[in-house]
Amino acid sequence: MSLLELFGLLVILYYVIYILLWILLDCNVRLWWKTHFGVSISTLRGQVVWITGASSGIGRALAINLARHGVRLALSARRVELLEKVKEECLTEAKGLLAAKDVLVVPMDMLKLENHKNCLNEVLNHFGKLNILVNNAGRSQRANWEDIQVEVDRELFELDVFSVLHLSRLVVRYFIEQAGGHGHLACTSSVAGLTAVPFSASYCGAKHSVNAYFGCLAVEHPSLDVTMFNPGPVATDFLQEAFTGQVNEKVGKSTKDQKRLTAERTGFLFATALANKVEMCWCGLFPVNFLAYVSRYSLLSLIVRYAMSGKTLNKIREGKL
C-alpha cells in the first residue's frame, strides 16, 4: 500500500468514525469531547452567571448544574415563587459551596425593556460584577405556515429576538466599558436555528436571527466569548406556553412520553459549553444530532427533499420518532 493510499484510507476511516459519532452521541462531537476532556464546570466557581427564564426547564437545569460547582447565580423570570424554589434547589445541590447571598432572585419580564437596565444594576450592585449572561427566556411555536397571523410573528420576535438583543446590548456595553472588554454571552437557541423545520416558521425565523445576530457580535468583538446552545426536543413544559398561529393562543400540550433529551442532561451540556467557551453547539437524541450535523454541511435540504416528508420531520421535531 502506497503512502497516498494509506492517507486516503485514514481520511475515509476518520469520516466513517465521525458519522458514527453523529448517530450515537446526544450532542455535537466537540461538546461531547469537552464533557470528557475539557475543563471542568468547577472552573466557573466564584463567577457570576445571570440566567433569564430560570424558573423551569433548561434554565432551571442549568442553574442547578452550575450551583453544584459553586457558581454564583442571578435567576430571572416572571414567576417569582418558582424562582424561589429554584434558588432553594440550587443551595441544596451546592452542598455548602454557596450561601444564600450567592443566589439572587431578580424578577423580570423580558418584554418590559424599560426595566432591563434596573435589573442589570440590581445584579451588579449585589455581586459587584457579572461574568456571564445566559439568554434563556423564550417561547416556541406550532402552526401551519399559511395560518400564522403576522401579529404572532411580531409577538414571538419581540420575546425571542428583540428583548434578548436589548438586554444583551446593555450587558455588552458593561463588558466593554467596565469589565475591560471581557465577558461571556450565551443564548439558548434551537436546532430550529440551524435548519428549516416544519410547523414552526416564526420560531425557526427567530432562532436563525438570534444565531446570526450573535455570530456578528462574535466577529465584531473577538475579546468577548459567545456561546450559542442549540437544543433539539427536550423533556420540559416548553410546549405548554408555545405560540400557535393565532394571537393569545397557546399549544398547551404535554411532552410526556415523547422521545426527548432530559432537562438534566441538557443543563449539564449547557454548563459544560459555558465552562469551555464553546461557540456553537447542539444536542438532541438521534436523529436530531445527526440532522443538525447534516444541516451544518448543507446536505439536509437534499435529504428533506428526496428522502423525508414533512410529516417525518415533524415526528422528529415532536419527539415521536
C-alpha positions in Angstrom: 0.0 0.0 0.0 1.4 3.3 -1.1 1.6 6.3 1.3 -1.1 8.1 -0.7 -3.4 5.0 -0.4 -2.8 4.9 3.3 -3.6 8.6 3.7 -6.8 8.1 1.7 -7.8 5.1 3.9 -7.2 7.1 7.1 -9.3 10.0 5.7 -12.2 7.6 4.9 -11.8 6.0 8.3 -11.9 9.4 10.0 -15.1 10.4 8.4 -16.7 7.0 9.0 -16.0 7.3 12.7 -17.2 10.9 12.7 -20.5 9.9 11.1 -20.9 7.1 13.6 -20.5 9.6 16.4 -23.1 11.8 14.8 -25.5 8.9 15.1 -24.5 7.6 18.5 -24.0 10.8 20.5 -26.6 13.1 22.0 -24.6 16.3 21.2 -22.1 17.5 18.7 -18.7 15.9 18.8 -16.8 18.9 20.1 -19.2 19.4 23.0 -19.0 15.6 23.8 -15.2 15.8 23.8 -15.3 18.7 26.2 -17.5 16.8 28.6 -14.8 14.2 28.9 -11.5 16.0 28.2 -12.3 19.7 28.5 -12.1 21.9 31.6 -14.5 21.2 34.4 -17.6 23.2 35.2 -15.9 23.9 38.5 -13.6 26.4 36.7 -16.5 28.8 36.8 -16.6 28.6 40.6 -17.0 32.1 42.1 -18.1 33.7 38.8 -21.5 35.4 38.5 -23.9 33.9 35.9 -27.2 35.6 35.2 -29.8 33.3 33.7 -33.1 34.5 32.3 -36.0 32.1 32.0 -34.6 30.3 35.1 -37.8 29.3 36.7 -38.2 26.0 34.8 -36.9 23.8 32.1 -33.4 24.3 30.7 -32.8 27.5 32.7 -33.6 25.7 36.0 -31.5 22.6 35.0 -28.6 24.9 34.0 -28.8 26.8 37.3 -28.7 23.6 39.3 -25.7 22.2 37.4 -23.8 25.5 37.9 -24.7 25.6 41.6 -23.2 22.2 42.2 -19.9 23.7 41.3 -20.1 26.8 43.4 -21.1 29.3 40.6 -22.9 32.4 41.9 -26.2 32.9 40.3 -28.7 35.6 39.4 -32.0 34.0 38.5 -34.7 35.8 36.4 -38.2 35.1 35.3 -41.7 36.4 35.8 -42.8 33.6 38.2 -41.1 34.7 41.5 -42.5 31.8 43.5 -40.9 29.3 41.1 -37.6 31.3 41.2 -37.5 31.0 45.0 -37.9 27.2 44.7 -35.1 27.0 42.1 -32.9 29.1 44.5 -33.6 26.6 47.3 -32.8 23.7 45.0 -29.5 25.4 43.9 -28.5 26.0 47.6 -29.3 22.3 48.4 -27.3 21.0 45.4 -24.4 23.3 46.1 -23.8 21.4 49.4 -22.2 24.3 51.2 -20.4 25.8 48.2 -22.9 28.6 48.1 -24.5 30.8 50.7 -28.0 32.3 50.4 -26.4 35.6 49.3 -24.8 33.8 46.4 -28.1 33.1 44.6 -30.0 36.3 43.8 -33.6 36.2 42.6 -34.3 39.1 40.1 -38.0 39.1 39.0 -38.1 40.2 35.3 -40.5 40.3 32.4 -38.3 40.3 29.3 -40.9 42.2 27.3 -40.6 45.2 29.6 -37.5 46.6 28.0 -37.6 49.7 30.2 -36.8 47.5 33.3 -33.8 45.8 31.8 -31.3 48.4 33.0 -32.6 48.3 36.5 -32.4 44.5 36.6 -28.8 44.7 35.4 -28.0 47.3 38.0 -29.5 45.1 40.7 -27.2 42.2 39.7 -24.2 44.4 39.6 -25.0 46.2 42.9 -25.4 42.8 44.6 -22.4 40.9 43.2 -20.2 43.8 42.1 -19.7 42.2 38.7 -21.2 40.0 36.0 -19.2 37.3 34.1 -21.8 35.5 32.0 -25.3 36.4 30.7 -27.4 33.4 29.6 -30.3 34.5 27.5 -32.6 31.5 28.1 -36.1 33.1 28.2 -38.3 32.5 25.2 -41.2 30.6 23.7 -41.6 28.0 20.9 -44.4 27.6 18.3 -46.5 25.1 16.5 -48.6 26.2 13.5 -49.1 25.8 9.8 -47.1 28.3 7.8 -50.1 29.8 6.0 -52.2 30.1 9.1 -49.8 32.3 11.1 -51.1 35.8 11.8 -48.4 38.4 11.4 -49.2 39.7 14.9 -47.9 36.3 16.1 -44.7 36.8 14.2 -44.3 40.1 15.9 -45.0 38.8 19.4 -42.6 35.9 19.0 -39.8 38.1 17.7 -40.4 40.7 20.4 -39.7 38.0 23.0 -37.3 35.6 21.4 -35.2 38.2 19.5 -35.7 41.9 20.3 -35.8 41.5 24.1 -32.7 39.3 24.0 -30.9 41.9 21.9 -31.9 44.8 24.1 -30.7 43.1 27.3 -27.5 41.7 25.7 -26.5 45.1 24.3 -26.7 46.6 27.8 -24.5 43.8 29.1 -22.1 44.1 26.2 -21.7 47.8 26.9 -21.0 46.9 30.6 -18.4 44.4 29.5 -16.7 46.9 27.2 -16.8 49.9 29.5 -16.4 48.4 32.9 -15.1 44.9 32.6 -12.0 45.6 30.4 -13.7 44.4 27.2 -14.1 40.8 28.5 -17.2 38.8 29.3 -19.3 35.9 28.1 -22.8 35.9 26.5 -24.8 32.8 25.8 -28.2 32.1 24.2 -30.5 29.1 24.3 -31.2 28.9 20.6 -32.5 25.8 18.9 -31.8 23.2 16.3 -34.5 25.1 14.5 -32.0 27.9 14.3 -29.6 25.7 12.3 -32.0 24.5 9.7 -35.6 24.9 8.5 -38.2 22.8 10.4 -41.9 22.3 9.6 -44.8 23.9 11.5 -42.6 26.4 13.5 -41.9 29.1 10.9 -41.9 32.1 13.2 -39.9 30.3 15.8 -37.5 29.0 13.2 -37.0 32.5 11.8 -36.4 33.9 15.3 -33.8 31.4 16.2 -32.0 31.8 12.9 -32.0 35.6 13.6 -30.6 35.1 17.1 -27.8 32.9 15.8 -26.9 35.4 13.1 -27.0 38.4 15.5 -24.7 36.8 18.0 -22.5 35.5 15.2 -22.0 39.1 14.2 -21.2 40.1 17.8 -18.5 37.4 18.0 -16.9 38.8 14.8 -17.1 42.4 15.9 -15.8 41.8 19.5 -13.4 38.9 19.5 -12.4 39.6 23.1 -16.0 38.6 24.2 -16.9 35.0 24.4 -20.2 33.9 22.7 -21.9 30.6 23.2 -24.9 29.6 21.0 -26.5 26.5 22.6 -29.0 24.8 20.2 -31.0 22.0 21.8 -33.4 19.7 20.0 -36.5 18.4 21.7 -36.1 18.5 25.5 -38.3 17.0 28.1 -39.7 20.2 29.6 -43.1 22.0 29.7 -42.0 24.2 26.8 -45.0 23.3 24.6 -47.4 24.4 27.3 -46.6 28.0 26.6 -45.8 27.8 22.9 -47.3 30.1 20.4 -49.6 28.8 17.7 -50.6 30.8 14.6 -53.3 32.8 16.4 -52.9 35.7 18.8 -53.4 34.9 22.5 -53.5 31.2 21.9 -51.1 28.6 23.4 -50.4 25.0 22.3 -50.9 23.7 25.9 -49.6 20.2 25.1 -47.5 18.0 27.4 -44.3 16.4 26.2 -44.7 13.4 28.5 -43.8 10.0 26.9 -42.2 11.7 23.9 -38.6 11.0 22.8 -36.7 13.9 24.2 -33.4 14.6 25.9 -33.8 15.1 29.6 -33.6 18.7 31.0 -30.9 17.5 33.5 -28.6 16.2 30.7 -29.3 19.4 28.7 -28.4 21.6 31.7 -25.1 19.7 32.1 -24.2 20.0 28.5 -25.0 23.7 28.6 -22.9 24.2 31.7 -20.0 22.4 30.0 -20.3 24.6 26.9 -20.1 27.7 29.1 -17.1 26.4 31.1 -15.3 25.5 27.8 -16.4 28.6 25.9 -17.8 26.6 23.1 -19.0 29.0 20.4 -21.6 26.8 18.6 -23.1 23.6 19.9 -26.2 21.5 19.8 -27.8 18.5 21.4 -30.6 16.0 21.0 -31.4 12.3 20.7 -31.0 10.5 17.4 -31.8 11.5 14.7 -31.8 15.2 15.9 -28.0 15.3 16.4 -27.3 13.7 13.0 -29.7 16.0 11.2 -28.1 19.0 12.9 -24.7 17.9 11.5 -26.1 17.3 8.1 -27.7 20.7 8.0 -24.4 22.3 9.0 -22.8 20.7 6.0 -25.6 21.9 3.7 -26.9 18.4 2.9 -30.2 18.5 4.9 -32.1 20.1 2.0 -31.3 17.1 -0.2 -32.5 14.7 2.5 -35.6 16.7 3.2 -36.5 17.0 -0.5 -35.8 13.4 -1.6 -35.8 11.2 1.5 -38.1 12.7 4.2 -41.6 14.0 4.2 -42.8 17.0 6.3 -44.7 14.5 8.5 -41.5 12.6 9.2 -39.6 15.7 10.2 -42.5 16.8 12.4 -42.4 13.5 14.2 -38.7 14.0 14.9 -39.5 17.6 16.0 -42.2 16.3 18.4 -40.0 13.6 19.8 -42.2 10.8 18.3 -39.6 9.1 16.1 
